[in-house]
């Protein structure tokens, strides 16, 4: 396909529902509205927007849904029922204290929740995947975080690369996603966004759209 332009990129996205201290999670609204927003904006020819899923803000509560949508995307690819090409998962989570966007480079095999999740679970220094060994084990995205950050900054967004996705549900989901991505030859990235009070909804929607477009162009 090289002579025909960039290969097809299918992007699946997830966000989260409300949780302790965040009554309205911006990522829930972003994910729910993303398809209609991208249709109005106009999708690049080689970009396919796949599933848009809102997860429970709970470790085990999110995991079941996450595994189903991850496996469904792989099944679609293997069955030939979706466009062939690169599959990328983008997970969005809110950092209520943040003033800018953050592209997370890695996740750590540790669950240490600062407050109970939405199912009441509050693990402390527990390995997310015990068979992976120590809680210090990390997994990194294979997407070019530094290059993506630079490109987004050139467009005008306040965004930074980050090596710390926390130890709460965001990191929990990201670790599982990176592990799955490695096993199935796909890619995964976690993005932290601020509250809408800090960066309004319209700007955040345009930021997400710009990120997806950059991912399509880079393949």
Secondary structure, DSSP 8 states (H G I E B T S, - for coil): -GGGSS--EEEEEEEE--BTTBSS-HHHHHHHHHHHHHHHH---TTEEEEEEEEE-SSHHHHHHHHHHHHHHHHHHHHHT-S--SEEEEEEEEE-TT-SSEEEE-EEES-B--SS--TTS---SSB-SSGGG--TT-EEE-SS-HHHHHHHHHHHT--EEEES---SSHHHHHHHHHHHHHHHHT-EEEEEEE--TTTS-HHHHHHHHHHHHHHHHHT-
